[in-house]
C-alpha cells in the first residue's frame, strides 16, 4: 500500500469520525471549513468544446435541452444497453458491463453549450508552434510503424520500426517489443488529470472526504480506471522541479467558500491534449447548495497552448446511503498486456521458421490487418520511400 493510500485512508477516517454537517450549519464541517464531502457524479452530458451552431452562446434554451435529452434516451435504448435481468446472454455479452458499475445510468443534457467558458468561444486555444511540431513528429513516427500493413500507407516496412518513440509512449503503436510500445490504457495507467475534462460526461463518481489539513478524492469510473488523490491544505511551496508525480503535486488553500488547488510537477506519463510534464492546473471547488458542487478548472501550459483556458462542471450529490464507491482494478489490462507480448513473440518465432506472416506486416494498432502473408523486406535507410 502506498503512502498516498495510507494518507487517504486517514482522511477518510477523520471524516467518518466527525458528525455530518447539516444545511442549517451553512454546509460547514465541524472544524469550520466549507463542507465538500459526499459522493458526486456528473449526469449532465456537456461537450468539452462548444459546437459551432451555438457561436458565443454559453447556455442552451429549454427547448434545445429537451430535444437533446430525447436523443440521449434513444441512445440508452440501443441494442446492448438493455440491463434487464431477462435481456438474455447475447445482450449481456454485447453490453459487456452492467450499468450498475457506471453509477446512475440515466443522463441529462447539461444547460451549458460547452464545459469551456474561457475563451468565450468555448474552444481549446490553438496549439503553439512547438506543440504542433512535437505532435507532428509523433504522428509521423506512428504512421511509419504502420507502413506496409493493411491499416497504414503502402510500401515496404519502414526502417523507423526499430527506432524508440520520440516521447514517452502513451499511444497504441503498431509494435509490441515491450510494454512501453502499448497504449497507456492497455498498460492500466487509467485516467490522468484533469479527470472531469476528459469527455462530455464524467462516467463515474468521485467521493470526497475532508480533514482539517487535507481533502481526499477517490474516483470510481470506467473499467478499472479509478484512482485516489490527497490534497494537503498548506502554504508550503511545491516540490522541487526534479521531483515529478503521476497526478502532479497538489497544494490546496481556502479562498472564502472555495477550495483552490494548484497542481504542478506532472510527469511525461500525463498527456492532456498534447500537454505533458509542463501541465499546470488550478481547480476551484465550491458548494453551491446541498446537492450541487461547482468545479472550475483552469488549464495552462505555455509550451502547448497559446493561452490558458477554463472549464466548469456542476456535479450532483449522490445518496450517501444507497451508493458505494468501489476500488477500480484494471485486471483485463494486466492479463491482456502479457498476452499481447507473448503472442507477438510466438508470431516472430513462427515467421522465422517459415510459418505465417511477418508480424511487422500486421496492423495491431488500428485493426487494418496484414496486407500479405509473404515476407517483406526492410527498406534500406538510403532508399527513398515510395510515393504515397
Secondary structure, 3 states (H helix, E strand, C coil): CCHHHHHHHHHHHHHHHCCCCCHHHCCECCCCCECCCEEEECCEECCCCCCHHHCCCCECCHHHHHHHHHHHHHHHCCCCCCCCCCCCHHHHHHHCCCHHHHCCCCCEECCECCCEEECCCCCCCCECHHHHHHHHHHHHHHHHHHCCCCCCCCCCECHHHHCCCCCCCCCCCCCCCCHHHCCCCCCCCCCCCCHHHCCCCCCEEEEEEECCCEEEEEEEECCCCCEEEEEEECCCCCCCCCCCCCCCEEEEEEECCEEEEEEECCCCCCCECCECCCCEEEEEEEEEECCEEEEEEEEECCCCECCCEEEEEEEEECCCCCCCCCCCCCHHHHHHHHHHHHHHHHHHHHHHCCCCCCHHHCCCCCCCCCCCCCCCCECCCCCCCCCC
